[in-house]
Amino acid sequence: MSQQEDLSAMQHRIDELVRRVGQLEQTVDQLRGTGPAATPAPKPPGRPDLVTIPDTPYDNALWTDSDDEGLGARDRHAP
């Protein structure tokens, strides 16, 4: 099996897992007597919200005129 076929098979399995987890969540909501509009469970203390970081490269314009962290400005010397 090629690497592309392996990746496609894994993606198919992940998609199926996500679908089944969604079904399970709906079943649990029905058993609890709540619907999809139910309020989410409170977040445990000390756990930050997850943030998705894209795989795409950052725009180089973000770094224009920035100082090198810990090294100071490019046009000045350290004391």
Order of alpha helices (4+ residues) and beta strands (2+ residues): alpha
